[in-house]
């Protein structure tokens, strides 16, 4: 069984010679903008089949990676830029920055939303930015778009007279070399009850331009199915009346959405009923946004249009059958019994403080499953239960859902169907569900120490391991062990690993972190590689790698390697027993050398041999070389693997007699192994050896001695050598290859 990695062990294991180590750590450096942007942050990441890492993030104008400026300085229009830009970049498995692309205008924010793989050869980024023209373009005339600087009324991206606003959502597809191979700009406008377009004049008043009034998609996540169709979840503010500023409409009614794509073609969706503020809508587009295949509101007309429950979908995932799985959080208040649209009588349960749900849709956009997580508590302030970013393992039909219990006193009993999870407060956890019926299969957890706080464990699952990057204040409990940090007012970050049954496997800590500000994305797994991302303050040490302290918040990307990740993990209690069967008697004459050893393991795994006294005999693989007469032991062992426990070693007595040594005089002394790494063994032929000499390929004599039939060559560099074994009557010559 793997043991938890202690600090000292981690420092040793971090060296490249070991199977577990931090390979490299990259930090995005540069002064943060103090007005308009809160922090540099990574929003999305993905990895291709070769282990290359693709990242999407928001960064201040001064941000650098590997000495490269991420945003173009020539677009800055003021001496003190206020807003962040979007960066898409590719890093090689060795940490080299291969390419980066920027979207930035210097005076208005550009926003990164999500990054997804498209098949096996491209990536798609979902971003939001302001065009350099439109109703308020005088505030930001320049836009640096990827490798092009746009100024003023440039209609390079879309026609300047297509819409009244200039804040749009973009979906940009890149090949793996960083070339933008496709781009679509999407906005949403409305038709009134008579089918006429709602313009800026209708919504904002007579002073607004007389063009279709549009907004970007109020969405921060999307996904792509196996056929390339694009799914977007948006917070719908349709059918709004009253005094809510830009959404006020004269007659209070609308009949349809008008989705403007690239300013050149329009897609229409008739709104079926009056809905509510922040109803959630799923939209399914064809691969190139040529058509709106389907759309559905999550909540049906039973929800009054003037209710404001602030539902929120943080992210959603899709399985191999194109089923959709959503994690959704409710607001402080909502009416009980809200029905799920396009379903067979599914509805939300009784209202509680900050409830959460898991909602499943099939490929026909029908809601087929709903689970509500609720709790009981005696605390006067109800804790928050938050779910984020599900993860799917189709190989085991599993849906992994991470979450966290809020930070107030008392114990909270969380109910999941008929099962009760007795999770203490201040707990980060994950649930493993059967993705067909959403039944609970298992769960794992980590708990904060006293008076501390934690985070939702962003996770991934692979080879019977659940990887989660955790952030805790003061320290945490992982299993029965307590892990502290040096500064009780700071945060630390760990990579925690469980098996699929929720049993703790391993904990990898980031050592000497002054403060972990954030954990951005779920770990990315590729064979033996785990990519971790987040932000830290004043530098940190990852294994034997120390980042520079720049005195401010830094985004980091760390590559952690463990060759064990390439094979499925099996908990010791689930591994099978094995034994060693060895019937061979070890009594030989010296002239019988070498001997084939015949022990076998019932598992079929290879057996390893070792000799008690290497001056009497030496094992190389399954071959036993007899060096001189005497008695010693030979031990057969098998250490097990992910399926089998270690076998009980079997030790036998080896007896070597000098009977028959006269027969050896007619042959040369034997040497092994050749090629050799450290020690060369000599089996005499019965003649007394008087000296040994070793020459390099350049003719230089090396200092070596023969002791107990062994010549130590570990101090010599690799190369070809020539060995002379001198006896009382002969001089034997050998060519040696030193590795």
C-alpha positions in Angstrom: 0.0 0.0 0.0 1.2 3.5 -0.8 2.0 5.6 2.2 1.1 9.2 2.6 4.0 11.3 1.3 5.6 13.1 4.1 7.5 16.3 3.6 11.0 14.8 3.7 10.0 11.9 1.5 8.5 14.4 -1.0 11.8 16.3 -1.2 13.7 13.1 -1.9 11.1 11.8 -4.3 11.0 15.0 -6.3 14.4 14.3 -7.9 14.1 13.3 -11.5 15.7 9.9 -10.8 12.6 8.9 -8.8 9.3 7.9 -10.2 7.5 10.6 -8.2 8.6 14.2 -8.6 7.6 17.7 -9.7 9.2 18.0 -13.2 8.7 21.8 -13.6 6.8 24.7 -12.3 5.9 27.8 -14.4 4.6 31.1 -13.0 3.0 34.0 -14.8 4.6 37.1 -13.4 4.0 40.8 -13.6 2.3 43.5 -11.7 -1.5 43.2 -11.4 -3.8 45.9 -12.5 -5.2 47.6 -9.5 -8.4 48.9 -11.1 -10.8 46.9 -13.2 -9.2 43.5 -12.8 -9.0 41.5 -9.6 -6.3 38.9 -10.4 -4.5 37.0 -13.1 -6.2 33.7 -13.5 -6.5 30.6 -15.6 -10.0 29.8 -16.7 -9.7 26.6 -18.7 -7.1 24.0 -19.7 -6.9 20.8 -21.7 -4.2 18.3 -22.8 -3.7 16.5 -26.1 -2.7 12.9 -26.7 1.0 13.9 -26.8 0.8 15.6 -23.3 0.9 19.2 -24.6 -1.0 21.6 -22.4 -3.4 24.3 -23.7 -4.5 27.1 -21.3 -7.0 29.9 -21.4 -6.8 32.7 -19.0 -7.2 36.4 -18.1 -4.0 38.4 -17.4 -2.9 42.0 -16.7 -0.9 43.9 -19.3 2.4 43.2 -17.4 2.0 39.4 -17.3 4.9 37.3 -18.5 5.6 33.7 -18.9 9.1 32.3 -19.6 10.3 35.9 -20.2 7.6 36.5 -22.9 5.1 39.3 -22.7 1.6 37.7 -22.9 -0.2 40.9 -24.0 0.9 43.4 -26.6 2.0 46.7 -25.3 1.3 48.6 -28.5 -2.4 48.5 -27.9 -2.3 50.2 -24.5 -3.9 53.7 -24.9 -3.3 55.1 -21.4 -0.3 55.3 -19.1 -2.2 53.1 -16.6 -4.1 50.3 -18.3 -7.2 49.3 -16.4 -8.4 46.0 -17.8 -7.3 42.4 -18.3 -6.8 40.6 -21.6 -7.4 37.0 -22.8 -4.5 34.7 -23.5 -4.6 31.3 -25.2 -1.3 29.4 -25.0 0.4 26.0 -25.6 3.1 24.5 -23.4 5.0 21.4 -24.3 5.4 18.5 -21.8 8.9 19.9 -21.0 7.3 23.3 -20.1 8.4 25.2 -23.2 6.0 28.0 -24.3 5.3 27.0 -27.9 2.9 29.7 -28.9 0.4 32.2 -27.4 -2.4 34.3 -28.7 -3.9 37.4 -27.1 -7.2 39.4 -27.3 -6.9 42.8 -25.6 -8.0 46.4 -26.0 -6.4 48.1 -23.0 -9.5 50.0 -21.8 -12.3 47.4 -21.5 -12.2 43.9 -20.1 -11.8 40.8 -22.2 -13.2 37.7 -20.5 -12.2 34.1 -20.8 -15.0 31.5 -20.2 -14.1 28.0 -21.2 -11.7 25.8 -23.3 -12.5 22.4 -24.9 -10.9 19.9 -27.1 -12.5 19.4 -30.6 -11.7 15.9 -31.7 -8.0 15.0 -31.8 -6.6 18.0 -33.7 -8.0 21.3 -32.4 -9.3 23.3 -29.4 -12.1 25.8 -29.0 -12.1 28.8 -26.7 -15.2 30.6 -25.5 -14.4 34.3 -24.8 -16.1 37.6 -24.5 -14.8 41.0 -25.6 -15.8 44.4 -27.0 -15.6 45.2 -30.7 -13.6 48.4 -31.6 -16.9 50.0 -32.8 -20.5 50.3 -31.8 -22.5 52.4 -29.4 -19.6 53.1 -26.9 -16.6 52.5 -29.1 -15.2 55.9 -28.3 -14.0 54.5 -25.1 -11.9 51.7 -26.6 -11.0 52.2 -30.3 -8.2 49.7 -30.4 -8.6 45.9 -30.2 -5.7 43.5 -30.5 -7.3 40.3 -31.8 -4.9 37.3 -31.9 -2.2 38.6 -34.4 -4.1 41.6 -35.7 -4.5 45.2 -34.3 -7.9 46.6 -35.2 -8.5 50.3 -34.9 -11.7 52.3 -35.1 -14.5 51.3 -37.6 -12.7 48.2 -38.8 -15.3 45.6 -39.7 -12.7 42.8 -39.9 -14.7 40.7 -37.4 -18.3 41.5 -38.3 -20.2 44.2 -40.1 -20.3 47.4 -38.1 -23.9 48.1 -38.8 -25.3 44.7 -37.7 -26.1 45.4 -34.1 -26.4 48.3 -31.7 -24.0 47.0 -29.0 -20.4 45.8 -29.3 -20.1 43.3 -26.4 -20.1 39.8 -28.0 -19.4 36.2 -27.2 -16.9 34.5 -29.5 -16.1 30.8 -30.2 -12.6 30.5 -31.7 -11.2 27.2 -32.9 -7.4 26.8 -33.1 -5.4 23.9 -34.6 -2.6 22.6 -32.4 -0.1 24.9 -34.1 -2.0 28.0 -32.9 -3.7 28.9 -36.2 -7.2 30.2 -35.8 -9.1 28.0 -38.3 -12.7 29.1 -37.4 -14.4 31.9 -35.5 -18.0 32.7 -34.7 -19.3 35.8 -32.9 -22.7 35.2 -31.2 -25.2 37.7 -29.7 -28.8 37.5 -28.6 -31.6 40.0 -29.3 -35.4 39.8 -29.2 -38.6 40.2 -31.2 -41.6 41.9 -29.6 -45.1 40.4 -29.4 -45.8 41.5 -33.0 -42.6 40.1 -34.4 -40.7 43.4 -34.7 -37.1 43.7 -33.6 -36.5 45.3 -30.2 -33.9 48.1 -30.8 -32.0 50.3 -28.5 -34.8 52.8 -28.7 -37.3 50.3 -27.5 -35.3 49.2 -24.5 -33.1 52.1 -23.5 -35.1 55.0 -24.7 -35.1 57.3 -27.8 -31.4 58.3 -27.5 -30.3 54.7 -28.2 -29.3 53.7 -31.8 -32.1 52.3 -33.9 -30.5 48.9 -34.4 -31.3 45.5 -32.9 -30.3 45.6 -29.3 -28.2 42.6 -28.5 -26.3 41.1 -25.5 -23.6 38.5 -25.4 -24.6 35.0 -24.3 -25.0 35.2 -20.5 -23.0 32.0 -20.3 -19.7 30.9 -19.0 -19.6 27.2 -20.1 -20.1 25.1 -23.2 -19.5 21.6 -24.4 -19.1 19.7 -27.7 -20.6 16.3 -28.5 -19.2 13.5 -30.6 -20.7 14.9 -33.8 -19.3 18.4 -33.2 -22.6 20.0 -32.0 -22.1 22.8 -29.5 -24.1 23.0 -26.3 -24.3 26.3 -24.4 -26.0 26.9 -21.0 -27.1 30.5 -20.5 -28.8 32.4 -17.7 -31.9 33.6 -19.5 -33.3 37.0 -18.5 -36.2 36.7 -21.1 -39.7 38.1 -20.4 -38.4 40.7 -17.9 -40.6 43.7 -17.1 -40.3 46.5 -14.6 -37.4 48.9 -14.1 -34.4 46.7 -14.7 -32.5 49.2 -16.8 -31.4 47.9 -20.2 -34.0 45.1 -20.1 -37.1 47.3 -19.8 -39.4 46.8 -22.8 -42.3 49.1 -23.6 -45.1 46.5 -23.9 -43.5 44.0 -21.5 -43.7 41.1 -23.9 -41.4 39.4 -26.4 -42.1 36.5 -28.7 -38.8 35.2 -29.9 -35.1 35.3 -29.6 -33.0 36.5 -32.5 -29.5 35.0 -32.3 -27.1 37.0 -34.5 -24.1 35.0 -35.7 -21.1 36.9 -37.2 -23.5 39.7 -38.0 -24.3 37.9 -41.3 -27.0 35.4 -40.5 -29.7 35.0 -37.9 -31.2 32.1 -36.0 -34.6 32.3 -34.4 -36.1 30.6 -31.3 -39.8 31.2 -30.4 -40.1 31.6 -26.7 -42.7 29.1 -25.5 -43.9 30.7 -22.3 -43.2 33.5 -19.9 -40.2 32.5 -17.8 -38.3 33.9 -14.8 -35.2 35.9 -14.1 -32.2 33.7 -14.3 -34.0 30.7 -15.7 -31.3 28.4 -17.3 -31.5 27.6 -21.0 -29.7 24.9 -22.9 -29.0 25.7 -26.5 -27.7 23.2 -29.0 -26.0 24.6 -32.2 -24.8 22.7 -35.2 -21.0 22.4 -35.5 -20.5 25.8 -37.4 -23.3 27.7 -35.8 -25.3 27.3 -39.0 -28.5 26.4 -37.2 -30.0 26.2 -33.7 -30.9 22.5 -33.5 -32.7 22.7 -30.2 -33.2 24.8 -27.1 -34.9 24.2 -23.8 -35.5 26.1 -20.6 -34.8 24.1 -17.5 -37.8 25.4 -15.6 -41.3 25.4 -17.0 -44.1 27.9 -17.0 -45.1 27.0 -13.4 -42.3 29.3 -12.3 -43.7 32.9 -12.2 -41.8 35.2 -14.4 -41.2 37.8 -11.6 -39.5 35.4 -9.2 -35.8 36.0 -8.8 -34.2 32.8 -7.4 -30.8 33.3 -9.0 -30.2 29.7 -10.1 -26.6 29.1 -11.3 -25.1 26.3 -13.4 -21.3 26.3 -12.9 -20.4 23.7 -15.4 -21.6 20.6 -17.2 -20.1 17.5 -18.7 -21.1 15.1 -21.5 -20.6 11.3 -21.6 -19.9 9.1 -24.6 -23.7 8.7 -25.3 -24.1 12.5 -25.4 -26.0 12.7 -22.1 -25.5 16.0 -20.3 -24.9 16.3 -16.5 -25.4 19.7 -14.8 -24.4 20.9 -11.3 -26.8 23.6 -10.2 -27.1 25.8 -7.2 -30.2 27.7 -6.0 -30.5 31.0 -4.4 -31.5 31.9 -0.8 -35.2 31.6 -1.7 -37.3 29.9 -4.3 -40.8 28.5 -4.5 -41.1 24.8 -3.7 -42.0 22.3 -6.3 -40.6 24.1 -9.4 -41.1 21.7 -12.3 -38.3 20.8 -14.7 -39.3 21.5 -18.3 -39.2 18.8 -20.9 -39.3 16.1 -18.3 -41.6 13.4 -16.8 -42.8 15.3 -13.7 -39.4 16.1 -12.3 -39.4 19.0 -9.9 -37.3 20.7 -7.3 -37.9 19.8 -3.7 -38.7 22.0 -0.7 -36.8 25.2 -0.4 -33.7 25.2 1.8 -30.9 27.6 2.1 -28.5 27.4 -0.9 -29.6 23.9 -2.1 -27.8 22.1 -4.9 -29.0 19.7 -7.6 -27.6 17.3 -10.2 -29.7 17.3 -13.3 -29.3 14.9 -16.3 -30.5 15.4 -19.9 -30.3 12.8 -22.7 -29.2 13.6 -26.3 -32.8 14.6 -27.2 -32.7 17.4 -24.6 -35.1 15.5 -22.3 -34.5 15.8 -18.5 -34.2 12.2 -17.3 -32.8 12.5 -13.8 -32.7 14.9 -10.9 -31.1 14.7 -7.5 -31.4 17.3 -4.8 -28.8 17.5 -2.0 -30.2 19.0 1.2 -29.2 18.9 4.8 -30.4 19.3 8.4 -28.6 21.5 10.9 -29.2 23.0 14.3 -27.0 26.0 13.3 -28.7 29.4 13.2 -26.9 30.1 10.0 -27.3 27.4 7.4 -24.1 26.2 5.8 -23.6 26.3 2.1 -23.3 23.2 0.0 -21.7 23.9 -3.3 -21.1 21.7 -6.3 -18.7 22.4 -9.2 -17.3 20.9 -12.3 -18.4 17.2 -12.7 -16.1 14.6 -14.2 -17.1 11.5 -16.1 -15.4 8.1 -16.4 -17.2 6.2 -19.1 -15.1 3.1 -18.5 -16.7 2.6 -15.1 -20.0 4.3 -15.9 -19.2 6.9 -13.1 -20.1 10.5 -12.6 -17.9 12.3 -10.1 -19.3 15.4 -8.5 -17.1 17.6 -6.2 -18.5 19.8 -3.5 -18.0 21.5 -0.2 -19.9 22.1 3.0 -20.0 25.7 4.3 -18.2 27.1 7.2 -20.5 27.5 10.2 -20.6 25.6 13.5 -22.3 22.2 14.0 -22.5 18.9 12.2 -24.6 18.6 9.0 -26.3 15.5 7.8 -26.5 15.5 4.1 -29.1 13.3 2.5 -28.5 11.7 -0.9 -31.5 9.7 -2.0 -32.0 7.1 0.8 -28.4 7.2 1.8 -27.1 9.6 4.5 -23.7 11.1 4.2 -22.6 12.1 7.7 -20.3 14.8 6.6 -18.9 17.1 9.3 -18.9 20.8 8.6 -15.9 22.4 6.9 -15.5 19.4 4.6 -14.5 19.1 1.0 -15.9 16.0 -0.7 -16.7 14.2 -3.9 -19.5 11.9 -4.8 -19.3 9.0 -7.3 -22.6 8.3 -8.9 -23.9 5.8 -11.4 -24.3 8.0 -14.4 -27.4 6.0 -15.6 -29.6 6.4 -12.5 -27.6 8.9 -10.4 -27.4 6.5 -7.5 -24.6 7.0 -5.0 -21.7 4.5 -5.4 -19.1 6.0 -3.1 -17.6 9.3 -1.8 -14.3 10.7 -0.5 -13.6 13.6 1.7 -11.1 15.9 3.4 -11.8 18.1 6.4 -10.5 21.4 7.6 -8.8 21.7 11.0 -10.4 23.8 13.7 -11.3 27.4 12.7 -10.2 26.8 9.2 -11.8 26.9 5.8 -11.4 25.0 2.6 -12.5 24.8 -1.1 -14.4 22.6 -3.5 -12.0 19.8 -4.6 -11.6 20.3 -8.4 -11.0 16.7 -9.6 -10.3 14.2 -12.3 -10.5 10.4 -12.3 -8.2 7.9 -14.0 -7.1 4.3 -13.5 -9.1 3.9 -10.2 -7.6 7.1 -8.8 -9.5 10.3 -8.0 -7.2 13.3 -8.2 -8.3 16.5 -6.4 -6.5 19.7 -5.9 -7.5 21.1 -2.4 -7.0 24.4 -0.7 -7.3 24.7 3.1 -6.7 27.3 5.7 -4.7 26.2 8.8 -4.4 22.6 7.5 -6.6 19.6 7.0 -7.4 16.0 8.0 -6.9 13.5 5.2 -8.0 10.1 6.5 -6.8 9.8 10.1 -3.8 12.1 9.6 -3.6 15.8 10.3 -1.6 18.0 7.9 -0.6 21.5 9.2 0.8 24.5 7.4 3.4 26.9 8.8 1.4 30.1 8.9 -2.0 29.6 10.6 -3.4 32.6 8.8 -2.4 31.4 5.3 -3.7 28.7 2.9 -1.9 25.7 1.5 -2.7 23.4 -1.4 -2.5 19.7 -1.8 -2.9 17.1 -4.5 -5.1 14.5 -2.8 -5.6 11.0 -4.3 -8.3 8.5 -3.4 -9.4 5.3 -5.0 -12.9 5.1 -6.6 -14.3 3.7 -3.3 -13.2 6.9 -1.4 -10.2 5.3 0.4 -7.2 7.6 0.9 -4.3 6.6 -1.3 -1.7 9.5 -1.2 -1.2 13.1 -0.4 1.2 15.4 -2.3 1.8 18.7 -0.6 3.1 22.0 -2.0 5.8 22.8 0.6 6.5 26.3 2.0 3.7 28.1 0.3 3.2 31.5 2.0 -0.3 31.7 0.6 -2.3 29.8 -2.0 -4.7 32.4 -3.4 -6.7 30.1 -5.6 -7.1 26.7 -7.3 -8.2 27.2 -10.9 -8.8 24.1 -12.8 -9.3 20.4 -12.2 -6.0 18.4 -12.5 -5.3 17.2 -16.0 -4.1 13.6 -16.3 -2.1 12.2 -19.2 -0.5 8.8 -18.5 2.0 9.5 -15.7 1.6 13.3 -15.8 -0.7 15.5 -13.6 -0.9 19.2 -14.5 -1.9 21.5 -11.5 -2.8 25.1 -11.8 -3.5 27.9 -9.3 -2.2 31.1 -7.9 0.2 31.7 -5.0 1.6 34.6 -3.1 5.3 35.3 -2.5 6.7 32.2 -4.0 6.5 28.5 -3.1 8.5 25.2 -3.2 7.2 22.3 -5.2 9.4 19.3 -4.3 12.9 20.6 -5.0 11.7 23.4 -7.3 11.4 26.9 -5.7 9.5 29.7 -7.5 10.8 33.2 -7.4 9.1 35.6 -5.0 7.8 38.6 -7.0 5.9 40.1 -4.0 2.5 39.7 -5.6 0.0 37.0 -6.7 1.4 34.6 -9.4 -0.4 32.1 -11.5 1.4 28.8 -11.5 1.3 25.7 -13.6 3.1 22.6 -12.2 3.8 19.3 -13.8 3.9 16.4 -11.4 5.0 12.9 -12.6 4.4 9.5 -11.1 4.9 6.4 -13.3 2.5 4.5 -11.1 -0.4 6.6 -12.5 -0.1 4.7 -15.8 -1.4 1.5 -14.2 -4.8 1.0 -12.4 -4.5 1.3 -8.7 -5.7 -1.5 -6.5 -6.2 -1.0 -2.8 -4.2 -3.6 -0.7 -7.5 -5.0 0.7 -8.6 -5.7 -2.9 -5.3 -7.3 -4.1 -5.0 -11.1 -4.4 -2.5 -13.2 -2.5 0.3 -15.1 -4.2 3.0 -17.6 -3.1 6.3 -18.8 -4.4 6.7 -22.5 -5.3 10.4 -23.7 -5.4 11.2 -27.4 -5.4 14.8 -27.2 -6.5 17.7 -28.4 -4.2 20.7 -26.1 -4.2 23.7 -28.5 -3.8 26.2 -28.2 -6.7 29.8 -28.8 -7.7 31.7 -25.7 -8.6 32.1 -27.0 -12.2 28.3 -27.1 -12.6 28.1 -23.2 -12.9 26.0 -21.5 -14.1 22.7 -22.9 -12.6 19.2 -22.1 -13.8 17.0 -21.2 -10.8 13.4 -22.6 -11.1 11.3 -20.8 -8.5 7.9 -19.6 -9.7 5.1 -17.4 -8.3 1.5 -18.6 -8.4 0.5 -15.2 -9.9 2.8 -15.8 -12.9 4.8 -12.7 -12.1 8.6 -12.9 -12.4 10.7 -14.0 -9.4 13.7 -12.1 -8.2 16.7 -13.8 -6.6 19.4 -12.6 -4.2 22.4 -14.3 -2.6 23.5 -14.0 1.0 27.2 -13.9 0.3 28.1 -12.6 -3.2 31.7 -13.8 -2.8 30.4 -17.4 -3.0 27.7 -17.1 -5.6 26.0 -14.3 -7.6 22.6 -14.2 -9.3 21.9 -12.5 -12.5 18.2 -12.8 -13.5 17.3 -16.5 -13.1 21.0 -17.6 -13.6 23.1 -18.5 -10.5 26.9 -18.2 -11.0 29.0 -20.3 -8.6 32.3 -18.5 -7.5 33.9 -20.7 -4.9 33.2 -23.6 -2.6 31.3 -22.8 0.5 27.8 -22.4 2.0 25.4 -19.4 1.6 21.7 -18.7 1.1 19.6 -17.8 -2.0 16.3 -16.0 -1.6 13.4 -15.9 -4.1 11.0 -13.0 -3.8 8.1 -11.4 -5.7 7.0 -7.9 -4.7 3.6 -7.9 -6.2 1.8 -5.3 -8.3 -1.5 -3.5 -8.5 -3.3 -6.8 -8.6 -1.2 -9.0 -6.2 0.2 -8.6 -2.7 3.9 -9.3 -2.2 4.6 -13.0 -1.8 6.3 -14.5 1.3 10.0 -14.9 0.3 11.5 -18.4 0.2 15.1 -18.9 1.3 17.2 -22.0 0.5 20.7 -23.0 1.6 23.2 -23.2 -1.2 26.1 -25.7 -0.8 29.0 -25.5 -3.3 31.6 -28.3 -3.4 35.0 -28.1 -5.1 34.5 -31.6 -6.5 35.1 -31.5 -10.3 37.3 -28.4 -10.3 40.0 -30.2 -12.3 37.6 -30.1 -15.3 37.6 -26.3 -15.2 41.4 -26.1 -15.9 40.8 -26.9 -19.6 38.5 -23.8 -19.9 39.0 -20.0 -19.5 37.8 -18.2 -16.3 34.3 -17.0 -16.8 33.3 -13.3 -16.3 29.8 -11.8 -16.0 27.8 -9.7 -16.5 29.1 -8.1 -19.7 28.1 -5.3 -20.4 28.7 -4.3 -16.8 27.4 -1.4 -14.7 29.2 -1.7 -11.4 30.8 -5.0 -10.4 32.3 -7.7 -12.7 32.4 -11.3 -11.3 35.1 -13.8 -12.1 34.5 -17.6 -11.9 38.0 -19.2 -11.7 38.8 -22.3 -13.8 40.9 -23.9 -11.0 44.1 -22.1 -11.8 45.3 -19.7 -9.1 44.8 -16.1 -10.3 47.9 -14.0 -9.7 46.8 -10.6 -11.1 44.2 -8.7 -13.1 44.8 -5.7 -15.3 42.4 -3.3 -17.1 43.2 -1.0 -20.0 41.0 1.7 -21.4 40.3 1.9 -25.2 43.1 4.6 -25.2 45.6 2.2 -23.6 45.5 3.8 -20.2 45.8 1.3 -17.3 43.1 1.6 -14.7 43.4 0.8 -11.1 41.3 -2.3 -10.3 41.7 -5.3 -7.9 40.1 -8.7 -7.6 38.5 -9.4 -4.2 36.2 -12.3 -3.4 36.0 -13.0 -7.2 34.7 -9.5 -7.8 36.2 -6.5 -9.6 34.7 -3.1 -8.8 34.3 -0.9 -11.9 31.7 1.6 -10.6 34.3 4.4 -10.5 35.0 4.2 -14.2 33.3 6.1 -17.0 31.3 4.2 -19.6 33.2 2.8 -22.5 35.2 -0.1 -23.9 37.9 -1.8 -21.7 40.3 -4.7 -22.1 40.7 -7.1 -19.1 43.6 -9.4 -18.5 43.3 -12.3 -16.0 46.7 -13.7 -15.3 47.1 -17.1 -13.7 50.2 -19.1 -12.9 50.3 -20.6 -16.4 48.2 -18.4 -18.7 47.1 -14.8 -19.5 43.4 -14.6 -20.5 42.1 -11.6 -22.5 38.5 -10.1 -22.4 36.8 -7.2 -24.1 34.5 -5.4 -21.5 31.7 -2.9 -22.2 31.1 -0.6 -19.2 27.6 1.0 -19.1 
